[in-house]
Amino acid sequence: MTEIRESGAERGLDDVSKDGSGSIGGGIRTLERALAILELLGSADSGRTLSAVAEGIDLPLSTTRRMLKALMAHGYVEQDLRTRWYELGVKVLELRGSAVTHLMQMAADVRPHLRTLSIRSGLLAHLGIYRGGKVIYLDKVDSRSEGDAYVPLGKHAPAYSTGLGKVLLAFAPEHEVEIVLASDSRQQLTPNTIIDAGGLRQELQLIRRRGYAIDYGESNEFRSCLGAPIFDYRRDAIAAVSVAGSLEEVIRRESELSTIVVDAAKLMSAQFGHRLTDPEAAFG
């Protein structure tokens, strides 16, 4: 019979989980730390150094190094041999599998509309989806620059603090909205951030009535974005599109920009089978 031996790297996560007593609590803490590392790397535009990862999850360098080594052994993290920076590994994409493919296809399908939106508005255009209280950015186009590079898949922000996120939250299933409203984790990112549950509920009701959302410097005190929902054939809001610029410009052009963004969102919705029979029910 062939004897199967685990290498030290393969035992890495188990070894790190031991807190002296080998307790279950130590394993849970290790799982939480590993997930924190993956979330941190997933939110970065590029890789991160060892010290940046350690600082981001508030752990000693030695512990962070062992965690990263174990995650690398299982394929969840990779290290650039030239820069020595750490980034998400192929295994993460394999776990996402068809979901990532679907989202990338969605971004590719609406990119011509996103480019037109950026040209018409003269501003940065974003495409995003809603997941667990956050807006996750899928793509951006800036007609003012020479490149139209995709934003890193998975970059995210609190949904309650941006126009793109608020419109996604407004048209999310009711139980999702109630979870966000019941949470006490909302942070005052700027003096304008709406963190009161009652105030946020009223804001979401207003967004549903007018069909678009705008943030008044709620994520960045000097920036603003205006977003509208993208619906599919089931009338579900599967994504949203927005334009972003300086707070002064977006507020000054709110009437004009809301028309441009809502029109773009309707064109994208039609691409996913959304059909309107009643103009007054555009956002129902």
Secondary structure, 3 states (H helix, E strand, C coil): CCCCCCCCCCCHHHHHHCCCCCCHHHHHHHHHHHHHHHHHHHCCCCCECHHHHHHHHCCCHHHHHHHHHHHHHCCCEEECCCCCCEEECHHHHHHHCHHHHHHHHHHHHHHHHHHHHHHHHCCEEEEEEEECCEEEEEEEEECCCCCCCCCCCCCEEEHHHCHHHHHHHHCCCHHHHHHHHHCCCCCCCCCCCCCCHHHHHHHHHHHHHHCCEECCCCCCCCEEEEEEEEECCCCCEEEEEEEEEEHHHHHHCHHHHHHHHHHHHHHHHHHCCCCCCCHHHCCC
